[in-house]
Amino acid sequence: MSAEVSPQPKAMTRPKRWTDEVEEAYRFQIAGYRDEIEYQAFNGKVADRWPDNGYIKKLQRKDGYFYYYNRKRECEDKDVHKCKMYSY
């Protein structure tokens, strides 16, 4: 299915507290992707976002189904440490 090969990350860390970047990574990881780079390489398109806050609104999973997200924060404090932050 994938048209492009996504670059591989050089390092991974786990966040200690919630930020907008953690929220972004959490939404991609719930849908089965590492981050936006892998999502774009796999689907060839950018993620749909809420216009007012820029959070991800909808992502297509690798099996073709969709995940829909609310305008508000989805990553609760108890899930922050489960998220992975990649650097390239």
Secondary structure, DSSP 4 states (H G I P E B T S, - for coil): --SSPPPPPSEEE--SS--HHHHHHHHHHHTT-SSHHHHHHHHSSPPEE-TTT--EEEEE-TTS-EEE--SS--S-GGGGGG--EEE-
